[in-house]
Amino acid sequence: MAPENQAMNEELKQYVLLNPGPACTTPTVRQALLTPDLCHREPEFFQVMRWVRDEIADLAGGAGEWSTVIFSGSGTAAVEAAVISAVPADRKLLVIDNGVYGDRIRQMAACSGIAHHVLHYNWTEAPRPEDVDRAFAEEPSLSHLAVVHHETTTGLLNPIEALAAVCKKHGRSIIVDAMSSFAGEPINVREMGIDYLISSSNKCLQGMAGLSFVVARRTALEGLVSVPPRSVYLNLYNQWKAEEGDNTPFTPAIQVFFALRQAIIETRQEGLENRFRRYREAAAALREGMEALGLQIIVAPEWRSNTLTTFRLPDGVGYDALHDAMKRRGYVIYAGQGDLKTWAFRIANLGTLTADDLRQVVAAVRDSIEELRS
């Protein structure tokens, strides 16, 4: 057997994942992938799909008036589906850009020929609602605002409730990329007035990678019938109409649905408030421990999320060396993005991790730094 094939057949080591998804899951979620072979057009699958869709809408606070549309694809698939499906041809999109994922939304609009205006901020700076208010007042053609809730570029949490209030004032719609915040930060689409909320199976819901979804107002979805499609696969209206009729236009990731069902069951068992508290406590343990080591957090306390923290690299230690030292200890940390990759790194605490787990992470960082400086 060739060495590379032998390596592929060796049992994978279980690492503690400190990247912002895919996250550490439970054995029962992983076991749920082992379903019998199943045709995606049989009632046994559609029963699971409808249950998952209804549960996600309910977890988002939108049962009844909001509906879930699920795509087989990474989180970016659902974000792009919402962005390119929601904005009419004669209107413009307002984009908040204070990180890599805000800029990715801008790229989606540009690639699809959607007219757009961008509000730029520094990566550690939260957007100002008054800027959105001014933009809507000055440009009547702006019909939608797109914003990332948790900008995992830095771990900054954008003020979506205040931004949604501005949208309501002007009669505009808001598209919220809640990829790494849904089920990890308090979000209620009904109370906040969110028209489109987007997330995926493998972040704070603690399922497996492969599914992404849009939780949208039914009235907004119904209105999309008049918007000319900009994609075949990422057509939000067509996908929704098929799923509403217990159907699917394309072959879905069947086994990942079963894992997501189990993850939602376990989310219900833990309780959303308890999960929020666990994430907050884990983040606090991480931040307190890392600051005690002399490591600086780059986002101000008032804008920090529950699930990810970006630290300056310690003096004299490069990211690659730190990553490898941590991996030898069983942990996978995450690089900074853009210019940050030369002087910062990220640690996420979503998934099944606890405060005690993060205290062990701090100890591993301490030992890694000592090793690299010796």
C-alpha angles and dihedrals in degrees: 000000000000114000092243091053091047090052090050090054095050116103112267116242117241109240129186102246114221094172119106095258153012082064136193110283136191125264089244092057091050091046090054089069089070097086126146116266105280135186112235092225097059124102092243089068097040090053089059093044093052092046091051093047093050093046094051092051089050093048087053091054094247106105110156102006096048127057132200122233115193127202127189100235142074121298090270089065093062093043091053092045091055095044098047095040102046105052115079119228093251097048137073136234124229111212129197109215116189098130147011094288095050088052089049089060088053089053091051091053092047094049091050095047094247113155109237146170122211129212106205124205135168114271092251094044126094119224118257115236090214089063090056090046090053093047093053091047092050098042114043090180091070105102103166139035118210119198137163111234098201109026099204090191085088108355093259119154113214119216098250095164092059091044092049089052089056090050091051091050091056097037093245129138126244126216112198122196099208094166098140099021106053108106088007101066128034108271127162116176093197097049094040096042096236115170099190124021118182131195143136143238098251105056126064093342084066097222130129126286118263109072131077130177148194121217104202140169109265090227090055092049092049090052092057091076088085096049112095109240119253095188140029099212099030096050105135096193096049092045091050094048091051094048092046087058092049091255139107130215093213139024108281130209092267100183092046088059090059091049090049090051089055091046090053091049088053091046089055091047092053094040125228094255091051090049092050089050093048091051092047092050092047092049091048092051090050095047096045092049096045093047088051086058089054097254117145125225111219099207121074115249095248092060101041121121127224094243115043138036130189117210133189111248113255116258112278095011123107124208098244092053092047092047092052094045090051092046090054085058093050100263132115114206124185133241125237118254129239112347090350092073091077096055111014143051136194135230120191124197101192122118123048096331123129135200090263090054090054092049086058089050089055090051090051091050090050092050092045093052091048090050093049093048095047 
